[in-house]
């Protein structure tokens, strides 16, 4: 910067301005996975038994249909407690989004829980 006698020094205004910091929007990281055709069709389940040990959660997905003498386990999923908690959080988030879009999910007899959706068998946790 050059100073002339009796002149006011000129400041470089651009260098004193606070730089604009643009907030980086978090972009979802692309995630790819294979989905085999025999798995892609899915498995229907209207009942799940959940058990756990100190190291694992076991989810037995079954279906109970009228005329069936007992539930038939269609798939068993075993996961670490940390993953079970992540599943719980993901389900909560997705149910919230679903209800925002389609309305509240109504459960019949919301106060009591039955083991069988067709009132076959006794009481239990689903």
C-alpha positions in Angstrom: 0.0 0.0 0.0 1.4 3.4 -0.9 0.7 6.4 1.2 0.5 9.9 -0.2 1.0 12.9 2.1 -2.3 14.1 3.7 -4.1 11.1 2.2 -6.1 8.6 4.0 -4.8 5.1 3.6 -7.1 2.9 1.5 -7.8 -0.5 3.0 -8.2 -3.5 1.0 -11.9 -4.1 1.8 -12.0 -7.5 0.2 -9.3 -8.9 2.5 -11.2 -7.7 5.6 -14.5 -9.2 4.7 -15.4 -12.4 6.5 -15.2 -15.1 3.9 -18.5 -16.7 3.0 -18.5 -20.2 4.3 -21.0 -22.3 2.4 -22.6 -25.0 4.4 -21.9 -28.3 2.7 -25.1 -30.2 2.5 -24.6 -33.8 3.4 -25.1 -35.9 0.4 -26.1 -39.5 0.9 -23.3 -41.9 0.1 -24.2 -44.2 -2.7 -24.7 -47.7 -1.4 -24.8 -50.7 -3.6 -25.7 -54.3 -2.8 -26.6 -57.4 -4.7 -30.2 -58.7 -4.5 -30.6 -62.2 -5.9 -34.0 -62.9 -7.7 -34.9 -65.6 -5.2 -34.5 -63.1 -2.3 -36.1 -60.1 -4.1 -39.6 -61.5 -3.9 -39.4 -61.3 -0.1 -41.0 -63.5 2.5 -44.4 -62.7 4.1 -44.5 -62.5 7.9 -47.2 -61.4 10.2 -45.6 -62.6 13.4 -42.1 -62.4 14.9 -40.6 -64.0 18.0 -37.6 -62.1 19.4 -35.1 -63.6 21.8 -31.6 -62.5 22.9 -28.4 -63.5 24.6 -25.7 -61.1 25.8 -24.2 -61.2 22.4 -27.0 -61.7 19.9 -30.6 -60.9 19.1 -32.6 -63.6 17.2 -35.6 -62.7 15.2 -37.8 -65.6 14.0 -40.2 -64.3 11.3 -43.2 -66.5 10.8 -46.7 -66.5 9.3 -49.9 -67.5 11.0 -52.8 -68.2 8.7 -56.2 -69.5 9.3 -56.3 -73.3 9.2 -52.6 -73.6 10.0 -52.1 -75.7 13.2 -49.0 -73.7 14.2 -46.8 -70.8 13.0 -44.2 -71.7 10.4 -40.9 -69.9 10.7 -40.1 -68.4 7.3 -36.8 -66.7 8.1 -34.4 -66.3 11.0 -32.3 -63.2 11.4 -29.4 -63.1 14.0 -27.8 -59.8 14.7 -25.5 -58.1 17.3 -27.2 -55.9 19.9 -25.8 -52.8 18.2 -27.4 -53.7 14.9 -30.7 -54.6 16.6 -30.7 -51.1 18.1 -29.9 -49.5 14.7 -32.8 -51.6 13.2 -35.1 -50.2 16.0 -34.1 -46.6 15.2 -34.5 -47.2 11.4 -37.9 -48.7 11.9 -39.0 -45.8 14.1 -37.8 -43.3 11.5 -39.5 -45.1 8.7 -42.8 -45.5 10.6 -42.7 -41.8 11.4 -42.3 -41.0 7.7 -44.9 -43.5 6.7 -47.5 -42.0 9.1 -46.6 -38.5 7.9 -47.5 -39.6 4.3 -50.3 -42.1 4.8 -51.7 -41.4 8.3 -51.4 -43.1 11.6 -51.1 -46.8 11.7 -54.1 -48.1 13.7 -53.5 -51.2 15.8 -56.6 -53.2 16.8 -56.9 -53.4 20.6 -53.9 -51.2 21.0 -53.9 -51.9 24.8 -53.4 -55.6 24.5 -51.0 -57.6 22.4 -51.9 -61.1 21.1 -49.5 -63.7 19.8 -51.8 -64.5 16.8 -53.4 -62.0 14.5 -56.3 -64.5 13.9 -56.9 -65.1 17.6 -55.4 -68.6 17.3 -53.5 -69.7 20.4 -52.6 -67.8 23.6 -51.3 -64.4 24.5 -47.7 -63.4 24.0 -45.4 -60.7 22.6 -45.3 -60.0 18.9 
